[in-house]
Amino acid sequence: MSQPYAEAEDRAGAVPDLPDAASEAHPHPHMHPLDNPARAALLGPHARFAERRGEVLRYPADVSPFTALPEVVDESTWQDVAALFGPGAVVAVAGMRGTPPPDWETVMSGEGVQLVDDGVAAADDPEAVRLGPDDVPEMLELVARAQPGPFLPRTIELGSYLGIRRGGRLVAMAGERLHPPGWTEISAVCTDERYRGQGLATRLVLAVAAGIRERGETPFMHAAAGNTDAIRLYRSLGFRLRRRTQFTGVRVPVAEPVA
């Protein structure tokens, strides 16, 4: 998850008590797009990426790892997940709805927070350059060094990405990922270790936010709940903690061989 939930405490404090994904288990006629952002994106602005089986949607495997479950999850939902991914596949779900069948293995579970623009001082940056398909190999190298979270060969297709170079080398970047109607997620925020402490990530977050605002949309972000430094930075920039969520990876069972 990017360097990936109600307001409280001072801006520099620990993550406060917030509503969590469990509160979303029951559908609401007026659910907010950010309550299930991957689904809202795949049914909306990112519909061109959607791979679907029944009510289960996913991004292509080389674009994003996220899977979107419906608001009501039952046995048929997990059957659709298995058919969409195949035996042995690991399925990444944010804000897990329902409990997987007992033969599905949980291989990863982590708590995250969602933050939304609450007065971010968005601003263009004269040093930020727009990154394109030709930059992807260098972006993947930076991600491998900085470990901001999932960034795949086609993730750049999800939105605009900006970077800062030093001596011609890409040393920091940030861009757009999930795109629910009216909202755009800022993600892949990372800086090469040798260039940290110079405010490059802050400048890029503000520049990406400026582009989102120019479209009349609102920036939001995700971060791992344990990444208190990143959360402190984002709150100082004007992002507000909205809620907690759970990031879970489950493995589709492999059928027993027939004797």
C-alpha positions in Angstrom: 0.0 0.0 0.0 1.2 3.5 -0.6 3.4 5.3 1.9 -0.3 3.5 1.9 -10.1 5.9 9.9 -12.7 9.5 12.3 -10.6 12.5 13.1 -9.1 13.0 16.5 -6.0 13.9 18.4 -3.4 16.4 17.3 -2.0 16.2 13.8 1.3 14.7 14.9 -0.2 12.0 17.1 -0.9 8.3 16.6 -3.7 7.0 14.5 -6.9 7.7 16.5 -10.0 5.5 16.9 -11.8 5.5 13.6 -14.7 3.8 11.9 -13.4 0.6 10.2 -14.2 -1.6 7.3 -16.4 -3.9 9.5 -19.0 -1.1 9.6 -19.4 -1.6 5.8 -20.6 -5.2 6.0 -24.2 -4.1 5.5 -25.1 -2.2 2.4 -26.3 1.4 2.7 -28.4 3.0 0.0 -26.1 6.0 0.0 -22.7 4.5 0.4 -19.8 6.9 -0.2 -17.6 6.2 -3.2 -14.6 5.9 -0.8 -16.3 3.2 1.2 -15.4 0.7 -1.6 -13.1 2.8 -3.8 -11.8 0.0 -6.1 -15.4 -1.0 -6.9 -16.5 2.6 -7.5 -13.6 3.1 -9.8 -14.1 -0.1 -11.8 -17.8 0.7 -12.2 -17.0 4.3 -13.1 -14.0 6.1 -14.6 -11.8 2.9 -14.7 -14.5 0.7 -16.2 -12.2 0.1 -19.3 -9.9 -1.9 -17.0 -12.6 -4.0 -15.3 -12.4 -7.8 -15.6 -15.6 -9.2 -14.2 -17.2 -12.5 -13.1 -20.7 -12.0 -11.6 -20.5 -9.1 -9.1 -16.7 -9.5 -8.6 -14.4 -7.1 -10.4 -10.7 -6.8 -10.7 -8.0 -4.9 -12.5 -5.7 -6.7 -15.0 -2.9 -8.4 -13.1 -0.2 -6.1 -14.6 -2.2 -2.9 -13.7 -3.2 -3.2 -10.1 -3.6 -6.1 -7.6 -6.9 -4.8 -6.2 -10.1 -6.8 -6.3 -13.6 -5.3 -5.7 -16.2 -7.4 -3.9 -19.9 -6.4 -3.9 -21.5 -5.0 -0.8 -23.2 -8.3 0.0 -20.9 -11.3 -0.1 -22.1 -14.9 -0.1 -21.0 -18.3 -1.2 -21.5 -17.5 -4.9 -19.2 -14.5 -4.5 -16.3 -16.6 -3.6 -17.1 -19.0 -6.4 -16.9 -16.0 -8.8 -13.6 -14.9 -7.2 -12.2 -18.4 -7.7 -13.3 -18.5 -11.4 -11.9 -15.0 -12.1 -8.5 -15.7 -10.6 -7.9 -19.4 -10.9 -6.6 -22.1 -8.4 -3.7 -21.0 -6.2 -4.0 -17.3 -7.0 -3.6 -14.7 -4.2 -6.5 -12.2 -4.2 -5.9 -8.8 -2.7 -9.0 -7.2 -1.1 -9.3 -3.9 0.7 -12.0 -3.7 3.4 -12.9 -7.4 3.2 -16.6 -8.0 3.2 -17.7 -11.4 4.4 -15.6 -14.4 5.4 -13.8 -16.6 2.8 -14.7 -20.3 2.9 -12.6 -22.3 5.4 -10.4 -23.8 2.8 -9.2 -20.4 1.6 -5.8 -19.4 3.1 -5.2 -15.9 4.4 -1.7 -15.1 3.4 -1.6 -11.4 4.3 -3.5 -9.1 6.6 -2.7 -5.5 7.4 -4.4 -2.5 8.7 -4.6 0.7 6.7 -6.0 4.2 6.9 -7.7 6.4 4.4 -7.0 10.1 4.2 -8.9 12.8 2.3 -8.2 16.3 1.2 -9.2 18.8 4.0 -7.4 21.9 2.9 -4.3 20.6 1.2 -2.1 23.5 -0.2 -2.0 21.9 -3.7 0.6 23.6 -6.0 2.4 22.9 -9.2 6.1 22.2 -9.0 8.4 23.6 -11.7 10.9 20.7 -11.3 8.3 18.0 -11.5 8.2 16.2 -14.9 5.4 14.1 -16.3 6.3 10.5 -16.6 5.2 8.3 -19.5 5.4 4.7 -20.8 9.1 5.2 -21.7 9.9 5.9 -18.0 8.3 2.8 -16.7 11.5 0.7 -16.4 13.1 3.5 -14.3 9.9 3.9 -12.2 9.9 0.1 -11.5 13.6 0.4 -10.4 12.8 3.2 -8.1 9.8 1.3 -6.6 12.0 -1.7 -6.1 14.5 0.5 -4.1 12.0 2.6 -2.2 9.1 0.0 -1.6 6.1 2.4 -1.6 3.7 -0.4 -2.4 2.3 -2.0 -5.5 3.4 -0.5 -8.8 3.2 -2.7 -11.8 4.2 -2.4 -15.5 0.8 -0.9 -16.5 -0.1 1.0 -13.3 0.9 4.2 -15.1 -2.2 3.8 -17.3 -4.4 4.6 -14.2 -3.6 8.3 -14.2 -0.9 11.0 -14.2 2.5 10.4 -12.7 5.1 13.0 -11.9 8.8 12.6 -11.0 11.8 14.6 -10.0 15.3 13.8 -11.5 18.7 14.5 -10.2 21.6 14.2 -12.7 19.1 12.8 -15.2 18.1 9.9 -12.8 14.6 9.5 -11.4 14.9 9.9 -7.6 11.3 10.6 -6.5 7.8 10.1 -7.9 4.1 10.2 -7.1 0.9 9.6 -9.2 -2.7 8.7 -9.5 -4.2 5.2 -8.8 -7.9 4.5 -7.9 -10.4 6.8 -9.4 -13.9 6.7 -7.9 -16.3 9.2 -9.4 -15.3 12.7 -8.1 -12.1 11.4 -6.4 -8.6 10.4 -7.3 -6.1 8.5 -5.1 -2.5 9.7 -4.8 -0.2 6.7 -4.7 3.3 5.4 -5.4 4.8 8.2 -3.3 8.4 7.4 -3.0 11.9 8.9 -2.8 15.3 7.2 -3.3 16.9 6.8 0.1 19.9 9.0 -0.9 17.6 11.9 -1.6 15.2 11.7 1.4 14.9 14.7 3.8 14.7 17.2 0.9 10.9 17.5 0.8 10.7 15.9 -2.7 7.8 13.6 -1.7 5.9 16.6 -0.2 6.4 18.6 -3.4 5.2 15.8 -5.6 2.1 15.1 -3.5 1.1 18.7 -3.7 1.7 18.8 -7.4 -0.3 15.7 -8.1 -3.1 17.1 -5.8 -3.0 20.3 -7.9 -3.7 18.3 -11.1 -6.6 16.5 -9.4 -8.1 19.7 -8.2 -7.8 21.2 -11.7 -10.2 18.5 -12.9 -12.7 19.4 -10.2 -12.0 16.3 -8.2 -10.8 15.7 -4.7 -7.5 13.9 -3.7 -7.4 11.1 -1.2 -4.7 8.6 -0.1 -4.2 5.3 1.7 -1.3 4.4 4.0 -0.4 1.5 6.2 -1.6 2.2 9.7 1.8 1.5 11.1 3.5 4.0 8.8 3.1 6.8 11.3 5.8 9.0 9.7 3.9 9.1 6.4 0.5 9.6 8.1 2.0 12.5 10.1 3.3 14.1 6.9 0.0 13.7 5.1 -1.9 15.2 8.0 0.5 18.1 8.2 -0.2 18.8 4.5 -3.9 19.0 5.1 -5.2 15.5 4.7 -7.8 14.3 7.2 -8.0 10.8 8.5 -11.4 9.4 7.3 -11.4 5.8 8.4 -9.5 2.6 8.9 -9.7 -0.4 6.6 -8.2 -3.8 6.3 -6.0 -5.0 3.5 -6.2 -8.8 3.1 -4.7 -11.3 0.8 -6.4 -14.7 0.4 -5.4 -17.7 -1.7 -7.8 -19.5 -3.9 -7.7 -23.2 -3.0 -6.1 -25.7 -5.3 -8.4 -28.6 -6.1 -7.3 -32.0 -4.8 -6.1 -34.2 -7.7 -8.5 -36.9 -8.7 -7.1 -40.4 -7.8 
